Amino acid sequence: MTIEQQITQSVIAAVKHLYGQEVPEKMVQLQKTKREFEGNITLVVFPLLRISRKKPEETAAEIGSWLQDHCEAVARHNAVNGFLNIVVDNKAWLSLLNDINADPKYGEKKADGNSPLVMIEYSSPNTNKPLHLGHVRNNLLGWSLAKIMEANGNRVVKTNIVNDRGIHICKSMLAWLKYGNGETPETSGKKGDHLVGDYYVAFDKHYRAEVAELKAQYVNEGMDEESAEKKAKEDSPLLKEAHDMLVKWENNDPEVRGLWKKMNEWVYAGFDESYKALGVGFDKIYYESETYLVGKKTVEEGLAKGLFFRKDDNSVWADLTNEGLDQKLLLRSDGTSVYMTQDIGTADMRFKDYPIDKMIYVVGNEQNYHFQVLSLLLDRLGFKWGKELVHFSYGMVELPNGKMKSREGTVVDADDLIAAMIKDARQTSDELGKFKDMDETERNEIARIVGLGALKYFILKVDARKNMLFNPEESIDFNGNTGPFIQYTYARIRSILRKAEAEGLTLPETLAPTLPLNDKEVELIQKLKEYGAAVEQAGKDYSPSGIANYCYELTKAFNQFYHDYSILGADTQEEKIVRLVLAKNVAKTLYNGMHLLGIEVPERM
């Protein structure tokens, strides 16, 4: 039984004894005591006044006195207006610390075969370019959310949908045919996704030049600027060739399909390297080249059931006006699919593959309306989780020098960003003397851990719904609300524990109930207990930032304690044992919390 449960049951007993009435648990409102008052837990007395029929101060004092006499968890109390501030007895805190110490995953829940199955989609790249900074935020949010949902007792399937078809893919393919001279990742020394991305940029460069030339020609022939530009874009031979290639792809032209497969394989190999460097992965990957046909079939079936309607031009639509929305196109007049159709097909395939209880899409906030519509359509088509699907909507991420524009080749490349973060972590650590007594291999590994930790923490500590500015220089700081600050604190604790072990100290599995505790130690135990609530709330809110904030608060609390009290130099052996066990569990909780963010913590730094 937790301390709160003990106090709750005792309050119910006190009200029964003092006032002769039973009260339900929901009327017993406990909260953390405000810093300006003595106490650990506060009972809000106001809901009980209609039973006591006495003043708030008198009711609080009477209940407090009864608790102090009858509840072992209560050491003393004080009443302030309608609030009863309770000082918890040291025995109860030590019992709680023993519970925390006994559970390697204290505060997290385990899933079993009957647990809800949650599918989380994230990443969703296009195969015409490498991953960029926006993908980094997406992947980090998706991976962390998966870990948080698992820590809340869910079974989780991590999934990805790859946009591997469409005109944008054909643009890269056509540019490679025209300007590539047979270049490959091997001959160029480039990652496959970078190589293909270069040809996407090359297409856009030649297309712009072509449009500019045609526009000038049409203006000279007497057209106005706006009409000339519109016609130039429509008449572009390069764009027409790309569309012709798309038609051939749709018709399974063997040459086009062969080139498409080869270039996509280059990209996938590149993606795999980037995912590995980021420390993320997937249980199942779907491809739009496979799902769009399923989507078309599902829409046609819905049409036959009267769920959708066909217009005179042969296009198929969903009427959502009854839901306060508009009409939504599902199939064009030529029978080709749109993104919505593809998402329906992907959902159909996933539902057949897995008995999904909840579906979470990690996609930017520019797609809010799209997922509002998708939810209604999936529900209409009979997917049990359709109406309740979650669009984990997140804001854009920018660098101090502005936004990213992929077609112009100014994208902030994920691989370059990762490499720069590791390089900066190495340089900063060298300058601060963090690498003393380490060989080159260990220095490089710790630089990797710290660099990636800085990147991940800086991105994940921000509320996902907000646009954010990622500043690499601010992220690699060994002080303040940063990944390296938390990592360094973990490494410091591990160093203390190694020194204790070298001294021959063996920590007991269970602490005696008579051991001493000071106020700072009690605060740390209370903060450790809050980890479970932080995990639960992060799961409810779909909020990795909640875990990041908890880890930072716990780190600050420990560092304040460490500043005020010596651990290995404690005055008595009893104090040393308590503080070592406490430090050990702070390190464990930081390890577990950072793990939920996908962040490694080094044993030393």
Salt bridges, closest charged atoms under 4 A:
GLU4 OE2 - LYS529 NZ 2.84
GLU22 OE2 - LYS16 NZ 3.82
GLU38 OE2 - ARG76 NH2 2.80
GLU58 OE2 - LYS54 NZ 3.98
GLU62 OE2 - LYS54 NZ 2.72
GLU121 OE1 - ARG350 NH1 2.74
GLU150 OE1 - LYS147 NZ 3.79
ASP193 OD2 - LYS191 NZ 3.12
ASP198 OD2 - LYS190 NZ 2.65
ASP204 OD2 - ARG208 NE 2.66
GLU225 OE1 - LYS215 NZ 3.06
GLU229 OE1 - LYS215 NZ 3.48
GLU229 OE2 - LYS233 NZ 3.61
ASP235 OD2 - LYS231 NZ 2.97
GLU241 OE2 - LYS178 NZ 3.10
GLU250 OE2 - ARG165 NH2 2.93
ASP283 OD2 - LYS158 NZ 3.51
GLU300 OE1 - ARG310 NH2 3.44
GLU323 OE1 - ARG380 NH2 3.77
ASP343 OD2 - HIS370 NE2 2.60
ASP348 OD1 - LYS352 NZ 3.29
ASP357 OD1 - LYS384 NZ 3.61
GLU408 OE2 - ARG208 NH2 3.90
ASP413 OD1 - HIS194 NE2 3.39
ASP415 OD2 - LYS191 NZ 2.65
ASP415 OD2 - HIS194 NE2 2.71
ASP430 OD2 - ARG426 NE 2.96
GLU440 OE2 - ARG426 NH1 2.99
GLU442 OE2 - ARG604 NE 2.84
GLU445 OE2 - ARG448 NH2 2.78
ASP463 OD2 - ARG465 NH2 2.81
GLU503 OE1 - LYS576 NZ 3.70
GLU521 OE2 - ARG579 NE 2.82
GLU523 OE1 - ARG35 NH2 3.90
GLU530 OE2 - LYS32 NZ 2.93
GLU530 OE1 - LYS527 NZ 3.20
GLU536 OE2 - LYS540 NZ 3.38
GLU553 OE2 - LYS556 NZ 3.57
ASP564 OD2 - LYS520 NZ 3.97
ASP564 OD1 - HIS563 ND1 3.05
GLU600 OE2 - ARG448 NH1 2.98
GLU603 OE1 - ARG494 NE 2.79
GLU603 OE1 - ARG498 NH1 3.89
